[in-house]
Amino acid sequence: AESKVFKGPHEDLESYLEAIAQLSSGKLFVILAATRALRVVMESLTMLIACLLKHSLSWKMSLNNC
């Protein structure tokens, strides 16, 4: 597809437009996959922060009871 785009539309307009459509759909897929991956990372970080806060609070309570 990339070679058809580099040749330009003046040789074969239909192939050129098909190549652009293929490349665009591929880029959209990559963007969607990256968005999903980022969402998973953010959820994991949120859970990690919650665990750290809970651990910190329990540690402080343990120290106060000594």
CHARMM internal coordinates of N, CA and C (Angstrom, degrees):
IC EDIT
DIST 1 N 1 CA 1.4426
DIST 1 CA 1 C 1.5325
ANGL 1 N 1 CA 1 C 110.78
DIST 1 C 2 N 1.3347
ANGL 1 CA 1 C 2 N 116.31
DIHE 1 N 1 CA 1 C 2 N -38.18
DIST 2 N 2 CA 1.4634
ANGL 1 C 2 N 2 CA 118.64
DIHE 1 CA 1 C 2 N 2 CA -177.00
DIST 2 CA 2 C 1.5195
ANGL 2 N 2 CA 2 C 112.04
DIHE 1 C 2 N 2 CA 2 C -64.51
DIST 2 C 3 N 1.3316
ANGL 2 CA 2 C 3 N 116.91
DIHE 2 N 2 CA 2 C 3 N -37.86
DIST 3 N 3 CA 1.4688
ANGL 2 C 3 N 3 CA 119.27
DIHE 2 CA 2 C 3 N 3 CA -179.23
DIST 3 CA 3 C 1.5268
ANGL 3 N 3 CA 3 C 111.05
DIHE 2 C 3 N 3 CA 3 C -65.32
DIST 3 C 4 N 1.3306
ANGL 3 CA 3 C 4 N 116.95
DIHE 3 N 3 CA 3 C 4 N -35.83
DIST 4 N 4 CA 1.4661
ANGL 3 C 4 N 4 CA 120.43
DIHE 3 CA 3 C 4 N 4 CA 177.84
DIST 4 CA 4 C 1.5251
ANGL 4 N 4 CA 4 C 110.91
DIHE 3 C 4 N 4 CA 4 C -66.01
DIST 4 C 5 N 1.3196
ANGL 4 CA 4 C 5 N 116.14
DIHE 4 N 4 CA 4 C 5 N -37.12
DIST 5 N 5 CA 1.4619
ANGL 4 C 5 N 5 CA 119.73
DIHE 4 CA 4 C 5 N 5 CA 179.11
DIST 5 CA 5 C 1.5199
ANGL 5 N 5 CA 5 C 109.97
DIHE 4 C 5 N 5 CA 5 C -68.37
DIST 5 C 6 N 1.3356
ANGL 5 CA 5 C 6 N 116.74
DIHE 5 N 5 CA 5 C 6 N -41.34
DIST 6 N 6 CA 1.4628
ANGL 5 C 6 N 6 CA 120.08
DIHE 5 CA 5 C 6 N 6 CA -179.57
DIST 6 CA 6 C 1.5267
ANGL 6 N 6 CA 6 C 112.26
DIHE 5 C 6 N 6 CA 6 C -65.79
DIST 6 C 7 N 1.3464
ANGL 6 CA 6 C 7 N 116.77
DIHE 6 N 6 CA 6 C 7 N -31.38
DIST 7 N 7 CA 1.4719
ANGL 6 C 7 N 7 CA 119.95
DIHE 6 CA 6 C 7 N 7 CA 178.51
DIST 7 CA 7 C 1.5244
ANGL 7 N 7 CA 7 C 111.40
DIHE 6 C 7 N 7 CA 7 C -69.81
DIST 7 C 8 N 1.3167
ANGL 7 CA 7 C 8 N 115.78
DIHE 7 N 7 CA 7 C 8 N -28.88
DIST 8 N 8 CA 1.4574
ANGL 7 C 8 N 8 CA 119.35
DIHE 7 CA 7 C 8 N 8 CA 178.45
DIST 8 CA 8 C 1.5135
ANGL 8 N 8 CA 8 C 113.01
DIHE 7 C 8 N 8 CA 8 C 94.88
DIST 8 C 9 N 1.3355
ANGL 8 CA 8 C 9 N 116.41
DIHE 8 N 8 CA 8 C 9 N 170.49
DIST 9 N 9 CA 1.4577
ANGL 8 C 9 N 9 CA 121.42
DIHE 8 CA 8 C 9 N 9 CA -175.36
DIST 9 CA 9 C 1.5251
ANGL 9 N 9 CA 9 C 114.12
DIHE 8 C 9 N 9 CA 9 C -80.22
DIST 9 C 10 N 1.3212
ANGL 9 CA 9 C 10 N 118.91
DIHE 9 N 9 CA 9 C 10 N -14.06
DIST 10 N 10 CA 1.4602
ANGL 9 C 10 N 10 CA 120.00
DIHE 9 CA 9 C 10 N 10 CA -173.18
DIST 10 CA 10 C 1.5286
ANGL 10 N 10 CA 10 C 112.82
DIHE 9 C 10 N 10 CA 10 C -73.05
DIST 10 C 11 N 1.3497
ANGL 10 CA 10 C 11 N 119.86
DIHE 10 N 10 CA 10 C 11 N -21.03
DIST 11 N 11 CA 1.4642
ANGL 10 C 11 N 11 CA 120.75
DIHE 10 CA 10 C 11 N 11 CA 177.82
DIST 11 CA 11 C 1.5276
ANGL 11 N 11 CA 11 C 111.57
DIHE 10 C 11 N 11 CA 11 C -81.19
DIST 11 C 12 N 1.3387
ANGL 11 CA 11 C 12 N 116.08
DIHE 11 N 11 CA 11 C 12 N -50.82
DIST 12 N 12 CA 1.4668
ANGL 11 C 12 N 12 CA 121.15
DIHE 11 CA 11 C 12 N 12 CA -177.62
DIST 12 CA 12 C 1.5306
ANGL 12 N 12 CA 12 C 108.29
DIHE 11 C 12 N 12 CA 12 C -149.70
DIST 12 C 13 N 1.3203
ANGL 12 CA 12 C 13 N 115.48
DIHE 12 N 12 CA 12 C 13 N 94.83
DIST 13 N 13 CA 1.4615
ANGL 12 C 13 N 13 CA 121.05
DIHE 12 CA 12 C 13 N 13 CA -174.12
DIST 13 CA 13 C 1.5245
ANGL 13 N 13 CA 13 C 112.09
DIHE 12 C 13 N 13 CA 13 C -60.21
DIST 13 C 14 N 1.3330
ANGL 13 CA 13 C 14 N 117.60
DIHE 13 N 13 CA 13 C 14 N -43.08
DIST 14 N 14 CA 1.4628
ANGL 13 C 14 N 14 CA 120.76
DIHE 13 CA 13 C 14 N 14 CA -177.04
DIST 14 CA 14 C 1.5292
ANGL 14 N 14 CA 14 C 111.30
DIHE 13 C 14 N 14 CA 14 C -63.35
DIST 14 C 15 N 1.3214
ANGL 14 CA 14 C 15 N 117.12
DIHE 14 N 14 CA 14 C 15 N -45.94
DIST 15 N 15 CA 1.4712
ANGL 14 C 15 N 15 CA 120.72
DIHE 14 CA 14 C 15 N 15 CA 178.22
DIST 15 CA 15 C 1.5234
ANGL 15 N 15 CA 15 C 111.17
DIHE 14 C 15 N 15 CA 15 C -63.89
DIST 15 C 16 N 1.3193
ANGL 15 CA 15 C 16 N 115.49
DIHE 15 N 15 CA 15 C 16 N -37.67
DIST 16 N 16 CA 1.4602
ANGL 15 C 16 N 16 CA 121.20
DIHE 15 CA 15 C 16 N 16 CA 179.01
DIST 16 CA 16 C 1.5305
ANGL 16 N 16 CA 16 C 110.41
DIHE 15 C 16 N 16 CA 16 C -61.69
DIST 16 C 17 N 1.3341
ANGL 16 CA 16 C 17 N 117.01
DIHE 16 N 16 CA 16 C 17 N -46.98
DIST 17 N 17 CA 1.4645
ANGL 16 C 17 N 17 CA 121.35
DIHE 16 CA 16 C 17 N 17 CA -179.81
DIST 17 CA 17 C 1.5304
ANGL 17 N 17 CA 17 C 111.67
DIHE 16 C 17 N 17 CA 17 C -66.56
DIST 17 C 18 N 1.3393
ANGL 17 CA 17 C 18 N 117.02
DIHE 17 N 17 CA 17 C 18 N -37.79
DIST 18 N 18 CA 1.4633
ANGL 17 C 18 N 18 CA 120.57
DIHE 17 CA 17 C 18 N 18 CA 176.73
DIST 18 CA 18 C 1.5263
ANGL 18 N 18 CA 18 C 110.68
DIHE 17 C 18 N 18 CA 18 C -63.90
DIST 18 C 19 N 1.3257
ANGL 18 CA 18 C 19 N 116.28
DIHE 18 N 18 CA 18 C 19 N -41.51
DIST 19 N 19 CA 1.4658
ANGL 18 C 19 N 19 CA 120.63
DIHE 18 CA 18 C 19 N 19 CA 179.57
DIST 19 CA 19 C 1.5218
ANGL 19 N 19 CA 19 C 110.94
DIHE 18 C 19 N 19 CA 19 C -63.44
DIST 19 C 20 N 1.3153
ANGL 19 CA 19 C 20 N 116.93
DIHE 19 N 19 CA 19 C 20 N -41.52
DIST 20 N 20 CA 1.4686
ANGL 19 C 20 N 20 CA 120.54
DIHE 19 CA 19 C 20 N 20 CA 178.19
DIST 20 CA 20 C 1.5270
ANGL 20 N 20 CA 20 C 110.06
DIHE 19 C 20 N 20 CA 20 C -63.68
DIST 20 C 21 N 1.3188
ANGL 20 CA 20 C 21 N 117.23
DIHE 20 N 20 CA 20 C 21 N -40.70
DIST 21 N 21 CA 1.4648
ANGL 20 C 21 N 21 CA 120.81
DIHE 20 CA 20 C 21 N 21 CA 178.95
DIST 21 CA 21 C 1.5280
ANGL 21 N 21 CA 21 C 110.60
DIHE 20 C 21 N 21 CA 21 C -63.87
DIST 21 C 22 N 1.3364
ANGL 21 CA 21 C 22 N 117.42
DIHE 21 N 21 CA 21 C 22 N -41.77
DIST 22 N 22 CA 1.4654
ANGL 21 C 22 N 22 CA 121.10
DIHE 21 CA 21 C 22 N 22 CA 178.78
DIST 22 CA 22 C 1.5253
ANGL 22 N 22 CA 22 C 110.88
DIHE 21 C 22 N 22 CA 22 C -63.01
DIST 22 C 23 N 1.3148
ANGL 22 CA 22 C 23 N 116.37
DIHE 22 N 22 CA 22 C 23 N -46.22
DIST 23 N 23 CA 1.4648
ANGL 22 C 23 N 23 CA 120.08
DIHE 22 CA 22 C 23 N 23 CA -179.72
DIST 23 CA 23 C 1.5215
ANGL 23 N 23 CA 23 C 111.33
DIHE 22 C 23 N 23 CA 23 C -64.90
DIST 23 C 24 N 1.3168
ANGL 23 CA 23 C 24 N 117.05
DIHE 23 N 23 CA 23 C 24 N -39.09
DIST 24 N 24 CA 1.4645
ANGL 23 C 24 N 24 CA 120.72
DIHE 23 CA 23 C 24 N 24 CA -179.97
DIST 24 CA 24 C 1.5179
ANGL 24 N 24 CA 24 C 111.32
DIHE 23 C 24 N 24 CA 24 C -65.34
DIST 24 C 25 N 1.3306
ANGL 24 CA 24 C 25 N 117.51
DIHE 24 N 24 CA 24 C 25 N -42.67
DIST 25 N 25 CA 1.4627
ANGL 24 C 25 N 25 CA 119.81
DIHE 24 CA 24 C 25 N 25 CA -179.91
DIST 25 CA 25 C 1.5191
ANGL 25 N 25 CA 25 C 110.43
DIHE 24 C 25 N 25 CA 25 C -67.44
DIST 25 C 26 N 1.3209
ANGL 25 CA 25 C 26 N 117.87
DIHE 25 N 25 CA 25 C 26 N -34.20
DIST 26 N 26 CA 1.4602
ANGL 25 C 26 N 26 CA 121.05
DIHE 25 CA 25 C 26 N 26 CA 176.73
DIST 26 CA 26 C 1.5110
ANGL 26 N 26 CA 26 C 111.60
DIHE 25 C 26 N 26 CA 26 C -66.13
DIST 26 C 27 N 1.3142
ANGL 26 CA 26 C 27 N 116.87
DIHE 26 N 26 CA 26 C 27 N -41.26
DIST 27 N 27 CA 1.4649
ANGL 26 C 27 N 27 CA 120.56
DIHE 26 CA 26 C 27 N 27 CA 178.46
DIST 27 CA 27 C 1.5168
ANGL 27 N 27 CA 27 C 110.39
DIHE 26 C 27 N 27 CA 27 C -66.28
DIST 27 C 28 N 1.3213
ANGL 27 CA 27 C 28 N 116.97
DIHE 27 N 27 CA 27 C 28 N -38.40
DIST 28 N 28 CA 1.4595
ANGL 27 C 28 N 28 CA 120.41
DIHE 27 CA 27 C 28 N 28 CA 178.49
DIST 28 CA 28 C 1.5249
ANGL 28 N 28 CA 28 C 110.02
DIHE 27 C 28 N 28 CA 28 C -63.00
DIST 28 C 29 N 1.3399
ANGL 28 CA 28 C 29 N 116.57
DIHE 28 N 28 CA 28 C 29 N -41.59
DIST 29 N 29 CA 1.4627
ANGL 28 C 29 N 29 CA 120.64
DIHE 28 CA 28 C 29 N 29 CA 178.30
DIST 29 CA 29 C 1.5243
ANGL 29 N 29 CA 29 C 110.81
DIHE 28 C 29 N 29 CA 29 C -60.63
DIST 29 C 30 N 1.3240
ANGL 29 CA 29 C 30 N 116.84
DIHE 29 N 29 CA 29 C 30 N -43.72
DIST 30 N 30 CA 1.4660
ANGL 29 C 30 N 30 CA 121.10
DIHE 29 CA 29 C 30 N 30 CA 179.80
DIST 30 CA 30 C 1.5225
ANGL 30 N 30 CA 30 C 110.41
DIHE 29 C 30 N 30 CA 30 C -63.43
DIST 30 C 31 N 1.3143
ANGL 30 CA 30 C 31 N 116.88
DIHE 30 N 30 CA 30 C 31 N -42.12
DIST 31 N 31 CA 1.4678
ANGL 30 C 31 N 31 CA 120.66
DIHE 30 CA 30 C 31 N 31 CA 179.41
DIST 31 CA 31 C 1.5267
ANGL 31 N 31 CA 31 C 110.45
DIHE 30 C 31 N 31 CA 31 C -63.54
DIST 31 C 32 N 1.3300
ANGL 31 CA 31 C 32 N 117.14
DIHE 31 N 31 CA 31 C 32 N -43.82
DIST 32 N 32 CA 1.4625
ANGL 31 C 32 N 32 CA 120.21
DIHE 31 CA 31 C 32 N 32 CA 179.55
DIST 32 CA 32 C 1.5187
ANGL 32 N 32 CA 32 C 111.37
DIHE 31 C 32 N 32 CA 32 C -65.42
DIST 32 C 33 N 1.3332
ANGL 32 CA 32 C 33 N 117.16
DIHE 32 N 32 CA 32 C 33 N -41.53
DIST 33 N 33 CA 1.4646
ANGL 32 C 33 N 33 CA 120.60
DIHE 32 CA 32 C 33 N 33 CA 178.80
DIST 33 CA 33 C 1.5233
ANGL 33 N 33 CA 33 C 110.67
DIHE 32 C 33 N 33 CA 33 C -63.95
DIST 33 C 34 N 1.3212
ANGL 33 CA 33 C 34 N 116.84
DIHE 33 N 33 CA 33 C 34 N -41.59
DIST 34 N 34 CA 1.4679
ANGL 33 C 34 N 34 CA 120.54
DIHE 33 CA 33 C 34 N 34 CA 179.22
DIST 34 CA 34 C 1.5233
ANGL 34 N 34 CA 34 C 110.76
DIHE 33 C 34 N 34 CA 34 C -65.40
DIST 34 C 35 N 1.3229
ANGL 34 CA 34 C 35 N 116.76
DIHE 34 N 34 CA 34 C 35 N -37.42
DIST 35 N 35 CA 1.4633
ANGL 34 C 35 N 35 CA 120.71
DIHE 34 CA 34 C 35 N 35 CA 178.78
DIST 35 CA 35 C 1.5209
ANGL 35 N 35 CA 35 C 110.46
DIHE 34 C 35 N 35 CA 35 C -64.52
DIST 35 C 36 N 1.3335
ANGL 35 CA 35 C 36 N 116.17
DIHE 35 N 35 CA 35 C 36 N -43.25
DIST 36 N 36 CA 1.4677
ANGL 35 C 36 N 36 CA 119.50
DIHE 35 CA 35 C 36 N 36 CA 178.24
DIST 36 CA 36 C 1.5221
ANGL 36 N 36 CA 36 C 110.82
DIHE 35 C 36 N 36 CA 36 C -63.84
DIST 36 C 37 N 1.3203
ANGL 36 CA 36 C 37 N 116.44
DIHE 36 N 36 CA 36 C 37 N -43.14
DIST 37 N 37 CA 1.4628
ANGL 36 C 37 N 37 CA 120.40
DIHE 36 CA 36 C 37 N 37 CA 179.76
DIST 37 CA 37 C 1.5232
ANGL 37 N 37 CA 37 C 110.58
DIHE 36 C 37 N 37 CA 37 C -62.56
DIST 37 C 38 N 1.3076
ANGL 37 CA 37 C 38 N 116.87
DIHE 37 N 37 CA 37 C 38 N -41.70
DIST 38 N 38 CA 1.4610
ANGL 37 C 38 N 38 CA 120.83
DIHE 37 CA 37 C 38 N 38 CA 179.03
DIST 38 CA 38 C 1.5245
ANGL 38 N 38 CA 38 C 110.73
DIHE 37 C 38 N 38 CA 38 C -63.48
DIST 38 C 39 N 1.3120
ANGL 38 CA 38 C 39 N 116.35
DIHE 38 N 38 CA 38 C 39 N -39.41
DIST 39 N 39 CA 1.4665
ANGL 38 C 39 N 39 CA 120.57
DIHE 38 CA 38 C 39 N 39 CA 178.55
DIST 39 CA 39 C 1.5341
ANGL 39 N 39 CA 39 C 110.26
DIHE 38 C 39 N 39 CA 39 C -62.14
DIST 39 C 40 N 1.3335
ANGL 39 CA 39 C 40 N 117.17
DIHE 39 N 39 CA 39 C 40 N -42.09
DIST 40 N 40 CA 1.4646
ANGL 39 C 40 N 40 CA 121.22
DIHE 39 CA 39 C 40 N 40 CA 179.02
DIST 40 CA 40 C 1.5259
ANGL 40 N 40 CA 40 C 110.36
DIHE 39 C 40 N 40 CA 40 C -64.60
DIST 40 C 41 N 1.3256
ANGL 40 CA 40 C 41 N 116.59
DIHE 40 N 40 CA 40 C 41 N -42.55
DIST 41 N 41 CA 1.4670
ANGL 40 C 41 N 41 CA 120.39
DIHE 40 CA 40 C 41 N 41 CA 178.52
DIST 41 CA 41 C 1.5240
ANGL 41 N 41 CA 41 C 110.45
DIHE 40 C 41 N 41 CA 41 C -62.29
DIST 41 C 42 N 1.3174
ANGL 41 CA 41 C 42 N 117.04
DIHE 41 N 41 CA 41 C 42 N -44.03
DIST 42 N 42 CA 1.4660
ANGL 41 C 42 N 42 CA 120.65
DIHE 41 CA 41 C 42 N 42 CA -179.53
DIST 42 CA 42 C 1.5326
ANGL 42 N 42 CA 42 C 111.06
DIHE 41 C 42 N 42 CA 42 C -63.92
DIST 42 C 43 N 1.3275
ANGL 42 CA 42 C 43 N 117.68
DIHE 42 N 42 CA 42 C 43 N -40.99
DIST 43 N 43 CA 1.4626
ANGL 42 C 43 N 43 CA 120.59
DIHE 42 CA 42 C 43 N 43 CA 178.27
DIST 43 CA 43 C 1.5235
ANGL 43 N 43 CA 43 C 110.51
DIHE 42 C 43 N 43 CA 43 C -64.45
DIST 43 C 44 N 1.3328
ANGL 43 CA 43 C 44 N 116.94
DIHE 43 N 43 CA 43 C 44 N -40.26
DIST 44 N 44 CA 1.4617
ANGL 43 C 44 N 44 CA 121.00
DIHE 43 CA 43 C 44 N 44 CA 178.57
DIST 44 CA 44 C 1.5216
ANGL 44 N 44 CA 44 C 111.13
DIHE 43 C 44 N 44 CA 44 C -64.35
DIST 44 C 45 N 1.3231
ANGL 44 CA 44 C 45 N 116.61
DIHE 44 N 44 CA 44 C 45 N -42.98
DIST 45 N 45 CA 1.4647
ANGL 44 C 45 N 45 CA 120.08
DIHE 44 CA 44 C 45 N 45 CA 178.33
DIST 45 CA 45 C 1.5236
ANGL 45 N 45 CA 45 C 111.44
DIHE 44 C 45 N 45 CA 45 C -64.34
DIST 45 C 46 N 1.3137
ANGL 45 CA 45 C 46 N 116.78
DIHE 45 N 45 CA 45 C 46 N -38.88
DIST 46 N 46 CA 1.4630
ANGL 45 C 46 N 46 CA 120.89
DIHE 45 CA 45 C 46 N 46 CA 178.27
DIST 46 CA 46 C 1.5270
ANGL 46 N 46 CA 46 C 110.54
DIHE 45 C 46 N 46 CA 46 C -61.91
DIST 46 C 47 N 1.3432
ANGL 46 CA 46 C 47 N 116.72
DIHE 46 N 46 CA 46 C 47 N -43.85
DIST 47 N 47 CA 1.4611
ANGL 46 C 47 N 47 CA 119.99
DIHE 46 CA 46 C 47 N 47 CA 178.36
DIST 47 CA 47 C 1.5255
ANGL 47 N 47 CA 47 C 111.18
DIHE 46 C 47 N 47 CA 47 C -65.50
DIST 47 C 48 N 1.3217
ANGL 47 CA 47 C 48 N 117.07
DIHE 47 N 47 CA 47 C 48 N -39.59
DIST 48 N 48 CA 1.4618
ANGL 47 C 48 N 48 CA 121.02
DIHE 47 CA 47 C 48 N 48 CA 178.68
DIST 48 CA 48 C 1.5240
ANGL 48 N 48 CA 48 C 111.03
DIHE 47 C 48 N 48 CA 48 C -62.91
DIST 48 C 49 N 1.3163
ANGL 48 CA 48 C 49 N 116.88
DIHE 48 N 48 CA 48 C 49 N -44.01
DIST 49 N 49 CA 1.4701
ANGL 48 C 49 N 49 CA 120.91
DIHE 48 CA 48 C 49 N 49 CA 178.30
DIST 49 CA 49 C 1.5273
ANGL 49 N 49 CA 49 C 110.29
DIHE 48 C 49 N 49 CA 49 C -62.06
DIST 49 C 50 N 1.3261
ANGL 49 CA 49 C 50 N 117.13
DIHE 49 N 49 CA 49 C 50 N -42.58
DIST 50 N 50 CA 1.4653
ANGL 49 C 50 N 50 CA 120.47
DIHE 49 CA 49 C 50 N 50 CA 179.00
DIST 50 CA 50 C 1.5266
ANGL 50 N 50 CA 50 C 110.53
DIHE 49 C 50 N 50 CA 50 C -61.98
DIST 50 C 51 N 1.3231
ANGL 50 CA 50 C 51 N 117.22
DIHE 50 N 50 CA 50 C 51 N -41.59
DIST 51 N 51 CA 1.4676
ANGL 50 C 51 N 51 CA 120.67
DIHE 50 CA 50 C 51 N 51 CA 178.36
DIST 51 CA 51 C 1.5233
ANGL 51 N 51 CA 51 C 111.25
DIHE 50 C 51 N 51 CA 51 C -64.51
DIST 51 C 52 N 1.3196
ANGL 51 CA 51 C 52 N 116.62
DIHE 51 N 51 CA 51 C 52 N -42.44
DIST 52 N 52 CA 1.4646
ANGL 51 C 52 N 52 CA 120.31
DIHE 51 CA 51 C 52 N 52 CA 179.64
DIST 52 CA 52 C 1.5252
ANGL 52 N 52 CA 52 C 111.46
DIHE 51 C 52 N 52 CA 52 C -64.07
DIST 52 C 53 N 1.3129
ANGL 52 CA 52 C 53 N 116.91
DIHE 52 N 52 CA 52 C 53 N -41.29
DIST 53 N 53 CA 1.4685
ANGL 52 C 53 N 53 CA 120.24
DIHE 52 CA 52 C 53 N 53 CA 177.86
DIST 53 CA 53 C 1.5263
ANGL 53 N 53 CA 53 C 111.40
DIHE 52 C 53 N 53 CA 53 C -63.89
DIST 53 C 54 N 1.3219
ANGL 53 CA 53 C 54 N 116.03
DIHE 53 N 53 CA 53 C 54 N -42.78
DIST 54 N 54 CA 1.4595
ANGL 53 C 54 N 54 CA 120.12
DIHE 53 CA 53 C 54 N 54 CA 179.26
DIST 54 CA 54 C 1.5245
ANGL 54 N 54 CA 54 C 110.16
DIHE 53 C 54 N 54 CA 54 C -63.48
DIST 54 C 55 N 1.3232
ANGL 54 CA 54 C 55 N 116.46
DIHE 54 N 54 CA 54 C 55 N -43.40
DIST 55 N 55 CA 1.4645
ANGL 54 C 55 N 55 CA 120.96
DIHE 54 CA 54 C 55 N 55 CA 178.81
DIST 55 CA 55 C 1.5283
ANGL 55 N 55 CA 55 C 110.55
DIHE 54 C 55 N 55 CA 55 C -63.54
DIST 55 C 56 N 1.3149
ANGL 55 CA 55 C 56 N 116.56
DIHE 55 N 55 CA 55 C 56 N -41.96
DIST 56 N 56 CA 1.4631
ANGL 55 C 56 N 56 CA 121.14
DIHE 55 CA 55 C 56 N 56 CA 179.20
DIST 56 CA 56 C 1.5263
ANGL 56 N 56 CA 56 C 111.09
DIHE 55 C 56 N 56 CA 56 C -61.72
DIST 56 C 57 N 1.3247
ANGL 56 CA 56 C 57 N 116.63
DIHE 56 N 56 CA 56 C 57 N -43.53
DIST 57 N 57 CA 1.4658
ANGL 56 C 57 N 57 CA 120.42
DIHE 56 CA 56 C 57 N 57 CA 178.93
DIST 57 CA 57 C 1.5253
ANGL 57 N 57 CA 57 C 111.42
DIHE 56 C 57 N 57 CA 57 C -64.71
DIST 57 C 58 N 1.3184
ANGL 57 CA 57 C 58 N 117.11
DIHE 57 N 57 CA 57 C 58 N -42.07
DIST 58 N 58 CA 1.4674
ANGL 57 C 58 N 58 CA 119.10
DIHE 57 CA 57 C 58 N 58 CA 179.57
DIST 58 CA 58 C 1.5295
ANGL 58 N 58 CA 58 C 110.53
DIHE 57 C 58 N 58 CA 58 C -67.32
DIST 58 C 59 N 1.3194
ANGL 58 CA 58 C 59 N 117.65
DIHE 58 N 58 CA 58 C 59 N -34.45
DIST 59 N 59 CA 1.4637
ANGL 58 C 59 N 59 CA 121.95
DIHE 58 CA 58 C 59 N 59 CA 177.23
DIST 59 CA 59 C 1.5339
ANGL 59 N 59 CA 59 C 109.89
DIHE 58 C 59 N 59 CA 59 C -64.93
DIST 59 C 60 N 1.3293
ANGL 59 CA 59 C 60 N 116.97
DIHE 59 N 59 CA 59 C 60 N -44.40
DIST 60 N 60 CA 1.4666
ANGL 59 C 60 N 60 CA 120.75
DIHE 59 CA 59 C 60 N 60 CA 178.34
DIST 60 CA 60 C 1.5285
ANGL 60 N 60 CA 60 C 111.13
DIHE 59 C 60 N 60 CA 60 C -62.91
DIST 60 C 61 N 1.3220
ANGL 60 CA 60 C 61 N 116.75
DIHE 60 N 60 CA 60 C 61 N -40.50
DIST 61 N 61 CA 1.4630
ANGL 60 C 61 N 61 CA 120.32
DIHE 60 CA 60 C 61 N 61 CA 178.85
DIST 61 CA 61 C 1.5233
ANGL 61 N 61 CA 61 C 110.60
DIHE 60 C 61 N 61 CA 61 C -64.79
DIST 61 C 62 N 1.3262
ANGL 61 CA 61 C 62 N 116.96
DIHE 61 N 61 CA 61 C 62 N -38.36
DIST 62 N 62 CA 1.4639
ANGL 61 C 62 N 62 CA 120.90
DIHE 61 CA 61 C 62 N 62 CA 178.27
DIST 62 CA 62 C 1.5171
ANGL 62 N 62 CA 62 C 110.79
DIHE 61 C 62 N 62 CA 62 C -64.41
DIST 62 C 63 N 1.3194
ANGL 62 CA 62 C 63 N 116.57
DIHE 62 N 62 CA 62 C 63 N -41.19
DIST 63 N 63 CA 1.4651
ANGL 62 C 63 N 63 CA 120.28
DIHE 62 CA 62 C 63 N 63 CA 179.61
DIST 63 CA 63 C 1.5260
ANGL 63 N 63 CA 63 C 111.40
DIHE 62 C 63 N 63 CA 63 C -68.01
DIST 63 C 64 N 1.3168
ANGL 63 CA 63 C 64 N 116.71
DIHE 63 N 63 CA 63 C 64 N -35.57
DIST 64 N 64 CA 1.4670
ANGL 63 C 64 N 64 CA 120.38
DIHE 63 CA 63 C 64 N 64 CA 179.24
DIST 64 CA 64 C 1.5276
ANGL 64 N 64 CA 64 C 112.04
DIHE 63 C 64 N 64 CA 64 C -69.03
DIST 64 C 65 N 1.3225
ANGL 64 CA 64 C 65 N 117.21
DIHE 64 N 64 CA 64 C 65 N -27.62
DIST 65 N 65 CA 1.4623
ANGL 64 C 65 N 65 CA 121.49
DIHE 64 CA 64 C 65 N 65 CA -178.89
DIST 65 CA 65 C 1.5250
ANGL 65 N 65 CA 65 C 112.62
DIHE 64 C 65 N 65 CA 65 C -81.38
DIST 65 C 66 N 1.3063
ANGL 65 CA 65 C 66 N 118.22
DIHE 65 N 65 CA 65 C 66 N -9.02
DIST 66 N 66 CA 1.4758
ANGL 65 C 66 N 66 CA 121.02
DIHE 65 CA 65 C 66 N 66 CA -178.47
DIST 66 CA 66 C 1.4986
ANGL 66 N 66 CA 66 C 112.32
DIHE 65 C 66 N 66 CA 66 C -78.75
END
COOR INIT
IC SEED 1 N 1 CA 1 C
IC BUILD
